[in-house]
Each structure stands twice: as C-alpha cells, then as structure tokens.
Amino acid sequence: MKIAVIGANGQLGSDLVSAFQDNGDAVQGLTHADIEIADLPSVKRVLEGIQPQVIVNTAAMHHVENCEREPEKAFAANALGARNLAFVARDLDAVLMHVSTDYVFDGGKGSPYVEEDAPRPLNAYGITKLAGEHFVRATAPRHFVVRTSGLYGKNPCRAKGGLNFIEVMLKLAKERGEVRVVDSEVVSPTSTAELAQQMVRLSQSDCYGLYHATAEGSCSWYEFAREIFELTDTRVRLNAAGPNEFPAKVPRPKYSVLENKALKSRGLNIFKPWQEGLQKYLGKRIKTSSPSVLT
Ligand SMILES: NC(=O)c1ccc[n+]([C@@H]2O[C@H](COP(=O)([O-])OP(=O)(O)OC[C@H]3O[C@@H](n4cnc5c(N)ncnc54)[C@H](OP(=O)(O)O)[C@@H]3O)[C@@H](O)[C@H]2O)c1
C-alpha cells in the first residue's frame, strides 16, 4: 500500500515509517517542513501529489503547558489540522489513521477507560485533541482514531524537546544519589515501536473506528522508574515525591489507563505488558548507543 506518514521525524512517526517499510509498504514520510496540517491548501497540495491509500497522522501540538498558553494555536493544529486531513482523506478516498490521547479523559473513573466511556478533558491539549477526533469521525468515512498514552521510543519526543522519561531517569541517577518521582499519576507506558506494529496491523483490517492502543497493565511514574532502575541494575535512592513537591501548572488526569477493548474484541490486540516493552527498549539501548538528544 502507499502510505503517507505525517510527523515522520517524530518519536512515533519515525517508528511508523520503519514499521510500514518492514511490512513492504511504499512509505512517504512527511515532516513539518513538508506539510503544515493546520493549512488546508498545504494539506491538499502535498497529499494530492502523493495520492496515498492510507494517511497516518501523528502531528500535533502536544506540549501541555504550551497548549494551555496558546489555545488558538493548539486548536489550529490538533482540531483544524485533523479536520483538514479528514477532508482530504475523504476526497482522495484514503483511509485516515489519526493518533489521539488518553488526556481526553479526566481520570476520575479510577479503572481502565474503554472506548465507550464519555471523555471529559481537563486541559486545552485534551480539549483540542478531542475536537480533532470528532472532526475525523464526522468527516473521513474510513478512519481509525487511535488513542494512546505515555509514549517512549528510540527517537526523542520533539514537542517535549530532549530525552524520554527512561533516559531522564538514567541521567538523573548518574548525576545524583537520589531521584524523586511522582507516585500520584497512573499511566500505561507504551513503546512507540510496539504501537507502530499495532498500527500496521490495524491498517490491514477494515474494522474502522475508535481504538485504545496502549501497553497492557499500568503503573505510576514512580513505579515505572523503579522498574527502569531494577532492569538496568542502577544503584540510586528512589523516593516517591510528596503530593505538592512537583505542582502541576496545568490540570492533568491522575489516572489515564486505557483498556484496548476494541482491539481485543476484534482479535487485533498485539500489546504485551508494559514491563516487556520496557525490557525490549533497554535491550536495544545496550546494543546501540543511547539515543540522540535534540539539537
Ligand atoms: N508523547 C506522548 O507521550 C503521547 C501520549 C499520548 C498521545 N500522544 C500523541 O501521539 C502523537 C505523536 O507524539 P510524538 O511523541 O511522536 O510527538 P513528536 O515527537 O513531537 O512528533 C510530532 C511530529 O509532528 C510534527 N508536527 C507538529 N505540528 C505539526 C503541524 N502543525 N503540521 C505538520 N507537522 C507537525 C512535528 O514536527 P516539528 O517538531 O518539526 O514541529 C513532529 O515531527 C501526537 O498526536 C500526540 O498527541 C503522545
């Protein structure tokens, strides 16, 4: 198939390009320099030139504090950008696979969220991403909306500019005798390599719709750090941070675990427990050198 991957040099996008190529697809990777999703003429010109059968969108403004500070910009990328892609996917008769987030939920449920749960975002990032989901679902006849959470991969997240959580923990451990990490936010840390495989698998089906797609199980950031240090034999004093030690500047869900209910009900779920994804990441990290830092 001919696939256009938008955000191709991003954390998830770079693994998607590799995963679709490994699957034998003809992949056109598009960076921000190639396409501006908030601009309909740009989206039309670029995608009409490629004529893809599947458009995969990872592009977003997703630095939570920046979205809160500049909601118009966040809406332009996350909501209108998704709408532009949906219009063009419809007109080209292409499938649109659009990546969304666990931050569409408020965290109040306290047990894993399924696709039928009513979203209630707490911040501008979540609100604009939810609006993007609605535009895609209302406009692109053949779409996959894929909600995920707590991503880490071999390439750093460009929006957050630098190292992923695992690399930050290992760096802090090297520099300090003690590391303090929040224990009050529960997520499902998900490897972008594994998510990319899952999205390739999904793209081969015609079961269009809304999907939760995260590693199995959940942990707090503190528990995630503990597992990182155990698996790497890192000697450091790890302590749970107090409730007000790192006050959030923007409200965030305390519990945003997603259940891959739709994937499972269609026999499509390939995710393993989060500990296995972490082990694989750390295994590859030893073989290669540590990931590059954004410049
Ligand atoms: N990271 C997480 O933990 C997480 C969790 C849940 C959901 N998600 C979702 O997953 C997706 C991918 O995240 P990621 O970590 O791979 O992000 P990333 O590393 O920041 O990559 C995003 C890519 O999109 C590009 N981009 C941004 N705005 C654009 C625009 N207006 N037009 C065209 N391209 C644009 C970026 O280019 P530039 O950097 O050059 O602007 C970058 O290549 C996002 O949709 C995000 O909402 C992420």
The ligand as an ORCA input file, in Angstrom:
! r2SCAN-3c Opt
* xyz 0 1
  N       4.262     11.652     23.621
  C       3.329     11.075     24.368
  O       3.577     10.630     25.481
  C       1.916     10.957     23.813
  C       0.915     10.391     24.615
  C      -0.384     10.256     24.078
  C      -0.646     10.668     22.780
  N       0.351     11.251     22.042
  C       0.061     11.680     20.676
  O       0.938     10.972     19.823
  C       1.281     11.751     18.685
  C       2.768     11.666     18.392
  O       3.527     12.026     19.519
  P       5.130     12.052     19.451
  O       5.607     11.852     20.848
  O       5.617     11.186     18.355
  O       5.348     13.595     19.034
  P       6.626     14.362     18.431
  O       7.891     13.595     18.641
  O       6.546     15.754     18.964
  O       6.302     14.369     16.863
  C       5.290     15.147     16.291
  C       5.647     15.413     14.850
  O       4.633     16.203     14.224
  C       5.217     17.362     13.608
  N       4.261     18.466     13.657
  C       3.857     19.169     14.753
  N       2.933     20.084     14.409
  C       2.743     19.964     13.070
  C       1.917     20.633     12.131
  N       1.106     21.635     12.502
  N       1.958     20.249     10.829
  C       2.794     19.249     10.428
  N       3.609     18.584     11.280
  C       3.593     18.938     12.580
  C       6.468     17.632     14.441
  O       7.393     18.416     13.701
  P       8.194     19.640     14.434
  O       8.721     19.085     15.724
  O       9.256     19.987     13.452
  O       7.165     20.725     14.647
  C       6.958     16.197     14.678
  O       7.629     15.706     13.540
  C       0.678     13.132     18.922
  O      -0.502     13.214     18.140
  C       0.325     13.156     20.396
  O      -0.820     13.952     20.649
  C       1.618     11.399     22.524
*
